[in-house]
Amino acid sequence: SWTSSDSVISTDSAGDAADPGSPYRVVLLGASGVGKTAFASIFAGAADSMDSDDCELCGDEVCEKEIEVDGEPATLTVLDTWDAETDNEWAQERYMQTGDAYLLLYSVTDRSSFVRASELRITLRRFRPAQHTPIILVGNKCDLVRRREVSVSEGRACAAVFDCKFIETSAAMQHNVWEAFHGIVRQLRLRRDSKEA
Ligand code: GDP
């Protein structure tokens, strides 16, 4: 079995997401208007500076970038191509299968987006039956205190039922957004390490 200093043995399993050198595909899912684009642009670095040049392969909807989590580099490809409006089920199902990990967003100001997140979680379970596909349920827009329709405890309870992690964020305030991406990386590493153990 591999030791924790596995980075030296990582070169020959191209395409395997468990390889720390290859990018992890992180898919943003959620109803329209919940903040997926805002998340993607924070990840891309566009939100706090005019230049997003530190993001390789940066398009509107796909951004690949190396970040450091717990002192160790990780490359993430963040996909924000989910079309919440489409009724092309085939495209949606394919999209559901493209991720190594998922950020499942809703807006705390929009109960219907919370319901939608549950539906998406159920669909994900169908397409990603693997036990350890990292999923974080993300309650975004927690800055909009007076417009809140979904409480923290409801969000947490929902995540517990669906066996995923939970975090509340505000893309507008840049609160906890990186925490969500880092959480995904930590879960991917746990999965990798348990595979290798
Ligand atoms: P998407 O359809 O999921 O990609 O949602 P967007 O990222 O386009 O966000 C929809 C709207 O909500 C935009 O006007 C954003 O500026 C706004 N928005 C996104 N995140 C937040 C947040 O955390 N707080 C507030 N107040 N507004 C947000």
Residues whose N, C-alpha, C, O or C-beta is under 5 A from the ligand:
A	BS01	GDP	A31 S32 G33 V34 G35 K36 T37 A38 N140 K141 C142 D143 L144 T169 S170 A171 A172
